[in-house]
């Protein structure tokens, strides 16, 4: 009981300014209050794997792509990739279609995935291409890493 009384007295004295001003470090105050978000989040993890399905293939390469508030991440060309995704309205199925690019018709499957958020909407995309040339022709710069 005495401990509770002491704590109440000390807290009361501290708030009354008797024990000196109570200051909170600026960094702690900023960390406590989250910054307002003025944009829908866009953050993706993109992978390229050798195989027919993402469930059975081991990713060969993986990058991150952030498009809001500005393009970034470990993707080698984030501005271009974000621009192509915006032009496709976030639909990975509508990316590129370079049918003029000649590709050898050898079956050496490559599977790509995109997981994360696009403008606040959850994304879970997977597509298998016949080979890496076809992936580059149809997948545009988004999967060029």
N, C-alpha and C positions, 0 to 999 in steps of 0.2 A: 504494500500500500504506500509506503514511504517513497519508493522508487517512482511510482506514478505521480505523486505529488511533486517530487523534485523535478521531473520532466516537464510537468505542466507549468511550474514556476519558471524554469529556465526558458521554456518556449515562450511563455508570456512576456518575460523580460526581454528576450531577444526580439520579439515582434514589436515591443514597445520602444526599442532602441536603447535599452539600458546596457545591454552587453555589446553594443556597437552595431553598425549597420550590417545587415545580412546581404551579401551580394552573391549573385550567381554568375559564374564565368560566362562570357558572351558565347563561347563555343557550345557550352552546355545548353544555353537558352535556345540557340539556333537549332541544335540537334533535337530538342524537345518538341519544337513546333514544326510540323512538316510544311514544306513549301507548297503553295497552291499549284495545281496542275492545270495548265491552260490548253493542253493538247492530249489526244488519246495516245496511249503508249504504243510504240512499235519497236519490238525487239525480237529478233529471230535467231535461231541457230540453224545453220545450213550445213548439210553433210553430203558427201559424195562417196559411194561405196561400190566395190566390184561385186556384182551378184544380181540376183533376180528380185529379191525382196529385202527390205531393211531389217526384217526380223532375223534373217540368216546371214546377212553380209556384215562384214566388219568395216566401219568407215575408214576410208583412206585419208580423207581430209575433212576438216570441219572449221567453220568460221562463224563469227557473230556479225549480225547486221542490225544496226539501229537507224531508224529513219526519222524519228521525232524526238526532240525538237530539231535536230540537225543530223545529217548522215554521218555515220561513224561505225565503229566496231573493228574487228580484225579482218573484215573483207577487204581485198586489195583495191577495189573501186566502189566504195560505198555510195558515192553521189550518183554514179551511173546506174547501179543496181536499184537504188531507191527510186530513181526517175523512171526506170522501166516498170517497176512494180506499181508506181502511181499511175502510169499510163495504162496498165492492165487492170486498174482498179483493185489491186491486191489479189487478183486471181492468178495463181501460178499456172493454171491451165492455159491462160491467154498470153503467156510470155512467148516472145520470139516465134518465128516460123520461117527460118531461112531455108526454104525449099530449093533455092538456087544453088546452095552449097552442095557439092558432090561428096557423098560419103560412101565408103565401101560397105557392102551389105554382108558383113561378117557378124555373126551372133557372138558378142562378147559383152553381156549385159552390164549396165551401170545403173545403179539406183540412187536417186537423189531424194533428200527429205528437207522439209522446212517445218520447224516447230517453234511456237512462241505466240506472239501477239502482233496483229497488223491493225493499226488504228483502233485499238480496243477490242478487237475480235480475235478469238482463239484460232490459231492455225495449226493444222496437223496434215501436212501434204507429203505424199510419196508418189514417185513416178519412176518407172523403169524404162530406160532407153536401150536400143539394140546394141549400141557401142558408144564410146566417148565422142566420136565425131558427130553422131546424131544428137547427143546431149548438148554439145556446143552449138549446133545449128538451131535446135529447138528451145534450148534453155536460156538463151541470151547471156548477158553478162552476170546475171544473178548467180548462176552456178559456175562461173568461170573463176575458179580459185585453185 
